[in-house]
Amino acid sequence: QVQLVESGGGLVQAGGSLRLSCAASGTILSINAMGWYRRTPGKPRELVASITRRGSANYADSVKGRFTISRDNAKKTVYLQMNSLKPEDTAVYYCNADLNWRDTWGQGTQVTVSS
């Protein structure tokens, strides 16, 4: 079974840092774009950052300069380094990837930033 498994969420104070990881498992023939989304109650799901297979990254304006997305193709893993966290970054973060030419989602990991 092909799946994405996230880790690294938690509770942090404003100004702190967290690193999210998302690993693909199962029979993987192809991984193209990978990314992170987040969702807060009452708001639509938001693209936080994405990265192509070759490493070209794209960020939401709200996280530019604070978050960094990266990937390790050999480990089939994408990372999201989050620095200078703000209370408004509080959300469930979801990993997304094009695995075997199918749009695949992780189960989500909670990030809570206290003021």
C-alpha positions in Angstrom: 0.0 0.0 0.0 1.4 3.4 -1.0 1.2 6.0 1.7 2.6 9.1 3.1 3.5 9.2 6.8 4.1 12.5 8.6 5.9 13.3 11.8 7.3 16.2 13.7 4.3 18.2 14.7 3.7 19.4 18.3 3.4 22.4 20.6 5.9 25.3 20.4 6.0 28.8 21.7 5.9 31.8 19.3 9.3 32.4 17.8 10.3 28.8 18.0 11.0 26.1 15.4 9.7 22.8 14.3 10.6 20.4 11.5 8.0 18.3 9.8 8.9 15.1 7.9 6.9 13.1 5.4 8.1 9.7 4.1 6.5 7.8 1.2 6.3 4.0 1.7 5.1 1.1 -0.4 5.9 0.2 -3.9 7.0 3.6 -5.3 7.6 3.8 -9.0 7.5 7.6 -9.3 7.5 10.7 -7.1 7.0 14.0 -8.7 5.9 17.2 -6.9 5.7 17.1 -3.1 4.3 19.7 -0.8 2.7 20.7 2.5 -0.8 22.1 3.0 -2.4 23.3 6.2 -6.0 23.6 7.4 -7.5 25.6 10.3 -11.2 25.5 11.4 -13.3 27.8 9.3 -10.7 28.4 6.6 -10.0 26.7 3.3 -7.0 24.4 3.0 -3.9 26.5 2.2 -0.8 25.5 0.2 2.2 26.2 2.4 5.0 25.1 0.2 5.7 22.8 -2.7 8.9 21.4 -4.3 9.5 19.8 -7.7 11.5 16.6 -8.2 14.5 18.8 -9.2 14.2 20.9 -6.1 12.4 24.1 -7.3 10.4 25.4 -4.4 7.3 27.6 -4.1 6.0 29.2 -0.9 2.8 30.9 0.3 3.5 34.6 1.0 2.6 34.1 4.6 5.6 31.8 5.2 8.2 33.2 2.9 11.5 33.8 4.7 10.4 31.6 7.7 9.7 28.2 6.2 12.0 26.0 4.1 10.9 23.0 2.1 13.4 20.3 1.0 13.4 16.8 -0.1 15.6 13.7 -0.2 14.7 11.7 -3.3 16.7 8.7 -2.2 14.8 8.5 1.1 11.5 9.4 -0.6 11.0 12.1 2.1 10.0 15.8 2.1 10.7 18.1 5.0 9.3 21.4 6.2 11.6 23.5 8.4 9.5 26.1 10.2 11.2 28.9 12.0 10.0 32.1 13.7 6.6 30.4 14.2 3.6 32.5 14.9 0.3 31.7 16.6 -1.4 32.0 13.2 0.7 29.1 11.9 -1.4 26.9 14.2 -3.1 24.3 12.0 -3.1 20.6 10.9 -0.4 20.2 8.3 -0.8 17.7 5.5 1.8 16.2 3.3 0.9 15.8 -0.4 2.7 14.1 -3.2 2.3 12.8 -6.7 3.0 9.1 -6.0 2.9 6.7 -8.9 1.0 9.5 -10.9 -1.7 9.7 -8.2 -2.4 12.6 -5.8 -1.7 11.2 -2.3 -2.2 12.7 1.1 -0.8 12.0 4.5 -2.9 11.7 7.6 -2.0 15.2 9.0 0.0 16.4 11.9 -1.0 19.1 14.4 1.1 22.1 14.9 0.2 24.4 17.7 2.0 27.7 18.4 1.3 29.4 21.7 1.6 33.1 22.2 
